[in-house]
Amino acid sequence: MANYDVFQLPNFALQAGGSLPAAQLAYKTYGSLNATKSNAILYPTSYAAHHSDIEWLVGPGNILDSSRYFIVIANMFGNGLSSSPSNQPDSPGGPRFPVITHIDNITAQRRLLSEVFGIDRLALAYGWSMGGQQALHWGAVFPEQVERIAAICTSAKTSVHNIVFLEGLRAALLTDPAWNGERFTSKPERGLKAFGRIYAGWAMSQAFYRADGHLALGYSSLEEFLMRDWEASFLRRDAANLLSMIETWIRSDISNNTIYNGDLKAALGAIQARTLIMPGQTDLYFTPEDALAESRQIPNADYRPIPSIWGHRAGNPAKNPDDQLFLKNAIAALLSA
């Protein structure tokens, strides 16, 4: 049995054109909504993740404290639980699945919160990586409906260098023999394994590997780390879903809408929420320099890099107690402000 709920969105119009005739938004809730509905936290999923992959930081007394707050994890479109290439019966393999943007994700989330729970203002929009992109979209597109934002290891607009990384990942999948130019005819295992190994070189920092961080995690060798952590992680996922989410990531830009018409400075300046920008100090693709430049254009932003050698994973430190504590203290301070 599924351990989540599904919100139906019939004839859901998409920003890039077309629609999802029977769109579904998968979500899970934790904690209780208070009488004034003022304790809601939205926590969108990150790239390739399901809610079950990121819920480790939710719970009583945890980073997101479910004894005090009502937390909603929303699975973004394309992740395999919400509407995705893998669960659309009329488009096996995904080429006819439409382009999804974060405007689509946050529009669906807003409807879920309003129509199911009667929530019209968030105490916090919290997100890591692509989840953080969605949180920043909330701040720019729905500025009066977000009191605070925690944007962890992320960006308001995908940088050119980040796109280079993503194009490398996409190429790893499309060069697999299972890709026939339109769809995958079978599971592209070679492509998915290559995908995982590319990711391992970007997600963890040079300092992490120099310090033998992979051995400290209990792996006997670098090869075992690459196989059991990175290859195994992506072999669990559907390749067409991964391609769909790459396209969403490439297109991420809080100003790419009819409100701001590409003016990123105006979009950043319109964010009213108290905003915590937390890059990983050694993140190789959501760099601290890019995060600092964006934070300086948000009126009420606090720039607080995570002092960690764990690269991009510093923002989702399920296996790193030091970074967990840093995050917990930062979010507690943000919520008490």
Secondary structure, DSSP 4 states (H G I P E B T S, - for coil): --SSEEEEEEEEE-TTS-EEEEEEEEEEEES---TTS--EEEEE--TT--HHHHGGGEETTSSEETTT-EEEEEPPTTSSSSS-GGG-TT-TTSTTSPP--HHHHHHHHHHHHHHHH---SBSEEEEETHHHHHHHHHHHHSGGGBSEEEEES--SB--HHHHHHHHHHHHHHHTSTTB-SSSBSS--HHHHHHHHHHHHHHHS-HHHHHTTHHHHTT-SSHHHHIIIIIIHHHHTS-HHHHHHHHHHHHT-BTT-STTTTT-HHHHHHT--SEEEEE-BTT-SSS-HHHHHHHHTTSTTEEE--B--SSGGGGGS-TT-HHHHHHHHHHHHHHHH-
